[in-house]
C-alpha cells in the first residue's frame, strides 16, 4: 500500500488560510523562486483559496491558472471535444509545462501567463504579468498530479503540491450551482455535472496520494460544521 499524504484539518477557512500562509514563509524567504501547486476536484475551492492567498501575500506571489491553457472552443469543436470541456485532453498541456519551465528560470523582467475568462468561456493570452522578483508562483488546476496524457510532466516542475479535499455531496451541489450561474437550466446543469464534472473529479481524486499535503476544506468558508 502506498504512503498516504498528511491531512490538515482546520476549524475554519480563515484558520486554514493562516496555516497555508505560514507554510509559504520558508519558500518566500529562501531567496530562490518556488512553485507551489494547488489542486483538487472541480468545485473544491482552488480559485477561492488562491485568491485569498494572493490577497495576503501581495507582490510576493503570483497566481498562474492551469485553466488558462484550455483549448479554444473552436478547436474543441474541431476535435469533437466541446461537449466535455474540462477533461484532461481539452487543455494545451504542452504549453502549460513549457510555461512552468520558463517560470522556473525566468530571465526576463516580465513574463506573461494566460488566464481563463469565465464570462467568455475562453482563455485570454498574455493577461497575467509576472515579475522576475516574484518569490512564489502559485499554480492551480485539476490535473497537477495526474500521471498520464502529458500531465505527468507537471508534478516534477513543482516544488510542492497541496490537495483540497471536499466531500462528494458538497462538490456536487457546488458544481450544479456553478453551471446554473453560467446560464444552464437546472436539468442541464445536473446533466453536465454528472456527465463531465464528476468523472473529471474521479480522475483528480485518483491522484490524491501523490500530494505533499491534503487540506480537508471546511464545508463553509466562514464556519466549520464537521
BELDA-V803906 format. One record per residue. N is the residue number from 1. PHI is phi in radians with two decimals (NA if undefined). NEAR is the number of other ideal C-beta (glycine too) atoms within 12 Angstrom. Layout:
n: {N:N}
phi: {PHI:PHI}
near: {NEAR:NEAR}
//
This chain:
n: {1:2:3:4:5:6:7:8:9:10:11:12:13:14:15:16:17:18:19:20:21:22:23:24:25:26:27:28:29:30:31:32:33:34:35:36:37:38:39:40:41:42:43:44:45:46:47:48:49:50:51:52:53:54:55:56:57:58:59:60:61:62:63:64:65:66:67:68:69:70:71:72:73:74:75:76:77:78:79:80:81:82:83:84:85:86:87:88:89:90:91:92:93:94:95:96:97:98:99:100:101:102:103:104:105:106:107:108:109:110:111:112:113:114:115:116:117:118:119:120:121:122:123:124:125:126:127:128:129:130:131:132:133:134:135:136:137:138:139:140:141:142:143:144:145:146:147:148:149:150:151:152:153:154:155:156:157:158:159:160:161:162:163:164:165:166:167:168:169:170:171:172:173:174:175:176:177:178:179:180:181:182:183:184:185:186:187:188:189:190:191:192:193:194:195:196:197:198:199:200:201:202:203:204:205:206:207:208:209:210:211:212:213:214:215:216:217:218:219:220:221:222:223:224:225:226}
phi: {NA:-1.28:-1.26:-1.55:-1.23:-1.14:-2.05:-1.83:-2.04:-2.01:-1.40:-2.71:-1.07:-1.08:-1.19:-1.06:-1.11:-1.00:-1.15:-1.06:-1.10:-1.02:-1.17:-1.43:-1.01:-1.09:-1.10:-1.20:-1.60:-1.29:1.54:-2.08:-1.11:-2.11:-2.14:-1.83:-1.77:-2.15:-2.30:2.72:-1.10:-0.93:1.55:-1.43:1.78:-1.03:-1.12:-1.10:-1.11:-1.13:-1.07:-1.13:-1.09:-1.07:-1.17:-1.36:-1.42:1.06:-1.21:-1.29:-2.37:-2.33:-1.82:-2.12:-1.64:-1.03:-1.10:-1.11:-1.87:-0.97:-1.15:-1.07:-0.99:-1.12:-1.26:-1.10:-1.12:-1.05:-1.53:1.05:-2.14:-1.07:-1.41:-2.42:-0.98:1.98:-1.22:-0.95:-1.59:-1.92:-2.14:-1.54:-1.14:-1.09:-1.14:-1.14:-1.09:-1.09:-1.13:-1.04:-1.13:-1.18:-1.16:-1.09:-2.15:-0.98:-2.00:-1.73:-1.10:-2.31:-2.16:-1.92:-2.05:-1.44:-2.40:-1.76:-1.64:-1.27:-1.24:-1.45:1.04:-2.48:-1.42:-2.07:-1.31:0.89:-1.78:-2.11:-1.36:-2.16:-1.40:-1.09:-1.37:-1.16:-1.37:-2.24:-1.80:-1.92:-2.00:-2.20:3.04:-1.25:-1.93:-1.12:-1.87:-1.15:-2.01:-2.65:1.16:1.64:-1.21:-1.11:-1.48:-1.35:-0.97:-1.13:-1.49:-1.95:-1.38:-2.72:-2.29:-1.87:-1.92:-1.67:-1.88:-2.33:-1.01:-1.00:-1.14:-1.23:-0.99:-1.04:-1.08:-1.12:-1.19:-1.11:-1.08:-1.08:-1.15:-1.12:-1.12:-1.49:1.80:-1.38:-1.16:-1.00:-1.10:-1.17:-1.11:-1.15:-1.10:-1.10:-1.07:-1.27:-1.59:-2.08:-1.16:-1.22:-1.05:-1.14:-1.06:-1.12:-1.11:-1.12:-1.10:-1.16:-1.84:-0.93:-1.17:-1.49:-1.27:-1.41:-2.68:-1.89:-1.84:-1.38:-1.27:-0.95:-1.03:-2.03:-0.97:-1.95:-2.67:-1.78:-1.98:1.49}
near: {4:9:9:15:23:17:20:26:19:26:19:19:28:20:22:35:31:19:25:35:27:18:27:34:19:17:28:29:12:14:11:17:30:31:38:41:44:45:46:42:38:39:33:40:37:38:28:28:38:38:20:26:38:30:17:24:30:16:16:27:35:37:39:43:36:46:36:32:37:37:32:26:20:14:20:24:15:12:19:13:22:20:17:24:33:39:32:36:24:32:38:27:30:17:24:40:30:20:36:36:21:24:36:24:15:27:12:14:12:17:28:22:36:30:31:34:19:21:11:14:21:23:32:22:19:15:20:30:21:34:22:19:19:31:30:42:43:48:44:43:45:45:43:48:38:34:20:17:20:21:36:19:24:39:29:19:30:37:29:29:38:41:40:46:36:34:21:20:13:26:32:25:21:34:35:29:19:27:32:19:14:20:14:20:13:15:13:18:25:22:19:29:32:20:19:31:36:30:22:34:34:21:30:39:30:23:34:33:22:31:34:27:30:29:35:30:37:31:26:20:23:14:14:18:13:10}
//
